[in-house]
Structures are given as C-alpha cells and as structure tokens.
C-alpha cells in the first residue's frame, strides 16, 4: 500500500496543531476500495463519520479508526453453520 502523506502544518487558534483530515481518496486507499464505494456509503448513510469543508468531504482519523473497530471480523464459522 502506498504511504499517505498529510500536511501537518495546520495550526488552530492558540497555536495548537490540528490533526490532518483524510480525503475521500485517502480513505479509499486505507480501505482498499474505490472512491465510488466511499461515496455510496455516504449516500446510504453508512461508513465512518465525515465532515464537510465547503464542498469537500473529509474524515477524521479517529472517526475512521473507531468505525473500522466496529466492523465484523472473524474467520471461522460457528459450530453447525454451513455444514
């Protein structure tokens, strides 16, 4: 997977650094999906929380991490399932 670089020069009032936001393209790369899939999630009210900056859609890394942690995972079927 290609490394994703962020602009870390954002400074909020009071001199505190602001966490960089992920673009749709960056989220798609993280998830290994197309941008169309990411946009479809938004249309259907699914996927991680997002914010709008003007017409741009952005994602907080923390929201993406929290959302990914809630996704179903596994690898083995429960006993009696699919037999």
Backbone bond lengths (Angstrom), bond angles and torsions (degrees), N, CA, C in turn:
res aa  C-N    CA-C-N  psi(-1)  N-CA   C-N-CA  omega(-1)  CA-C   N-CA-C  phi
1 X - - - 1.439 - - 1.520 107.95 -
2 X 1.302 117.38 138.18 1.451 121.64 179.77 1.521 109.98 -71.17
3 X 1.314 115.66 143.01 1.465 120.05 177.23 1.522 109.24 -69.97
4 X 1.306 114.95 144.60 1.461 120.69 179.11 1.509 107.97 -108.25
5 X 1.326 116.21 124.84 1.448 120.93 179.04 1.515 109.33 -100.38
6 X 1.313 115.09 141.66 1.457 120.80 178.66 1.522 109.37 -116.60
7 X 1.310 115.09 152.49 1.455 120.66 171.53 1.515 106.82 -81.99
8 X 1.318 117.70 108.25 1.456 121.21 -176.49 1.517 111.60 -98.01
9 X 1.314 117.80 17.21 1.452 121.52 -177.71 1.521 113.34 -91.51
10 X 1.325 119.08 4.56 1.456 122.16 -179.70 1.523 109.30 -70.63
11 X 1.328 116.48 127.46 1.450 122.12 179.47 1.529 108.32 -127.11
12 X 1.325 116.56 127.01 1.461 121.46 179.12 1.524 108.79 -85.60
13 X 1.326 115.31 171.58 1.465 119.02 174.08 1.511 108.75 -56.78
14 X 1.313 116.02 144.30 1.456 120.00 -177.68 1.516 112.18 88.28
15 X 1.342 117.74 0.18 1.453 121.34 175.23 1.518 115.38 79.27
16 X 1.332 118.61 7.15 1.464 120.89 179.88 1.523 110.17 -82.80
17 X 1.342 117.97 133.45 1.461 119.95 177.68 1.527 110.53 -65.27
18 X 1.313 115.87 146.96 1.457 122.78 178.17 1.514 108.01 -105.99
19 X 1.339 115.27 135.36 1.461 119.40 178.15 1.521 109.29 -63.45
20 X 1.327 118.18 131.19 1.470 120.32 178.01 1.521 110.60 -62.21
21 X 1.305 115.73 147.19 1.463 121.53 178.42 1.518 109.49 -97.85
22 X 1.324 115.67 148.30 1.458 121.26 178.22 1.514 109.97 -88.18
23 X 1.307 116.52 141.69 1.464 121.90 174.54 1.531 109.04 -85.66
24 X 1.317 115.62 170.95 1.468 120.04 174.45 1.523 110.72 -57.80
25 X 1.315 116.34 -42.10 1.467 121.26 -178.52 1.530 110.37 -62.76
26 X 1.337 116.82 -42.23 1.458 119.97 179.68 1.528 111.26 -66.84
27 X 1.329 117.25 -40.93 1.461 120.23 177.35 1.526 110.75 -63.27
28 X 1.326 116.37 -42.22 1.466 120.26 178.09 1.531 110.36 -59.88
29 X 1.335 117.24 -41.93 1.467 121.12 179.24 1.526 111.14 -65.27
30 X 1.320 117.08 -41.71 1.464 121.32 179.70 1.524 110.16 -61.64
31 X 1.336 116.29 -42.27 1.473 121.31 -176.92 1.522 113.15 -86.01
32 X 1.338 117.16 -10.65 1.459 120.05 -178.39 1.519 112.15 70.78
33 X 1.324 116.36 32.44 1.459 122.18 -178.04 1.522 110.40 -123.64
34 X 1.319 115.47 171.25 1.462 120.05 177.44 1.527 109.98 -81.91
35 X 1.326 115.75 161.00 1.458 119.84 174.84 1.524 110.20 -64.08
36 X 1.339 117.55 -31.45 1.459 120.70 177.91 1.529 110.45 -61.81
37 X 1.319 117.77 -38.43 1.466 121.22 178.39 1.525 110.58 -65.24
38 X 1.315 116.51 -42.29 1.470 121.37 178.90 1.526 109.59 -62.21
39 X 1.313 116.80 -44.48 1.468 121.15 179.37 1.524 111.39 -66.08
40 X 1.327 116.68 -36.53 1.464 120.70 177.90 1.521 110.02 -63.32
41 X 1.341 117.92 -41.23 1.457 121.11 176.60 1.523 110.97 -53.98
42 X 1.343 115.58 -47.69 1.469 119.46 -179.11 1.519 110.99 -61.66
43 X 1.321 117.22 -43.69 1.456 122.26 179.54 1.527 111.03 -58.93
44 X 1.333 116.10 -37.59 1.462 121.74 -178.17 1.532 113.18 -90.68
45 X 1.327 117.02 0.95 1.461 120.33 -179.29 1.513 113.61 73.25
46 X 1.333 116.83 27.83 1.465 122.30 -179.78 1.527 108.83 -114.58
47 X 1.306 115.92 179.53 1.459 120.39 177.75 1.513 111.67 83.24
48 X 1.331 115.81 -177.85 1.462 120.14 -177.87 1.526 111.71 -71.16
49 X 1.320 115.41 158.61 1.463 120.67 175.06 1.520 108.93 -59.09
50 X 1.314 116.10 148.97 1.462 120.81 178.58 1.511 109.39 -137.21
51 X 1.312 115.15 164.54 1.455 120.86 174.85 1.522 107.84 -128.47
52 X 1.311 114.99 153.96 1.465 120.59 177.48 1.523 108.11 -104.51
53 X 1.309 115.43 132.33 1.454 122.95 173.94 1.517 104.82 -119.62
54 X 1.327 115.57 94.79 1.456 119.23 -169.74 1.513 107.42 66.47
55 X 1.317 116.95 -125.98 1.462 120.24 177.50 1.532 112.12 -93.38
56 X 1.330 116.67 -5.25 1.467 120.92 -178.55 1.527 110.76 -82.67
57 X 1.311 116.29 142.81 1.459 123.00 175.85 1.519 107.56 -102.20
58 X 1.328 115.87 130.23 1.458 120.67 -179.84 1.516 109.86 -133.24
59 X 1.329 115.50 157.65 1.456 122.83 -177.46 1.515 109.34 -127.34
60 X 1.328 115.92 136.09 1.467 120.54 172.88 1.522 107.49 -79.83
61 X 1.326 116.56 138.04 1.463 120.99 -179.85 1.525 110.51 -57.92
62 X 1.325 117.32 -39.78 1.463 121.01 -179.80 1.530 111.23 -62.14
63 X 1.337 117.54 -40.87 1.465 120.75 178.30 1.522 111.09 -65.00
64 X 1.332 116.44 -39.74 1.468 120.54 178.98 1.535 109.37 -65.16
65 X 1.338 116.87 -46.14 1.468 120.26 179.82 1.522 111.16 -60.45
66 X 1.335 116.81 -45.28 1.466 120.50 179.73 1.525 110.77 -62.08
67 X 1.305 117.42 -42.34 1.462 121.57 -179.88 1.534 110.79 -64.27
68 X 1.330 116.42 -44.54 1.466 120.07 -179.98 1.529 111.27 -61.67
69 X 1.325 117.52 -35.07 1.460 120.82 179.79 1.522 112.15 -66.63
70 X 1.322 117.77 -21.94 1.464 120.69 -178.78 1.527 112.83 -91.06
71 X 1.324 117.70 -3.62 1.470 120.68 -179.26 1.508 109.98 -72.32
72 X 1.327 117.51 141.37 1.469 120.35 176.84 1.527 110.67 -60.32
73 X 1.296 115.28 144.46 1.462 119.22 176.68 1.521 108.26 -144.26
74 X 1.278 116.12 168.74 1.457 120.95 179.24 1.502 109.78 154.47
75 X 1.253 116.27 -169.87 1.439 120.14 -179.63 1.517 111.78 -164.76
76 X 1.307 115.34 -19.97 1.463 119.19 -179.63 1.524 108.99 -113.86
77 X 1.311 114.64 143.11 1.454 119.79 175.33 1.526 109.37 -78.40
78 X 1.321 115.62 147.81 1.455 120.15 175.25 1.528 108.99 -65.40
79 X 1.326 117.68 151.51 1.467 120.75 179.47 1.531 110.87 -54.62
80 X 1.312 116.01 133.32 1.467 121.26 178.14 1.515 114.31 87.46
81 X 1.319 118.29 -7.19 1.466 120.84 -179.10 1.522 108.71 -93.12
82 X 1.302 116.73 129.50 1.459 122.00 175.68 1.506 114.79 73.18
83 X 1.319 117.64 18.28 1.472 119.45 -179.60 1.487 110.89 -95.86
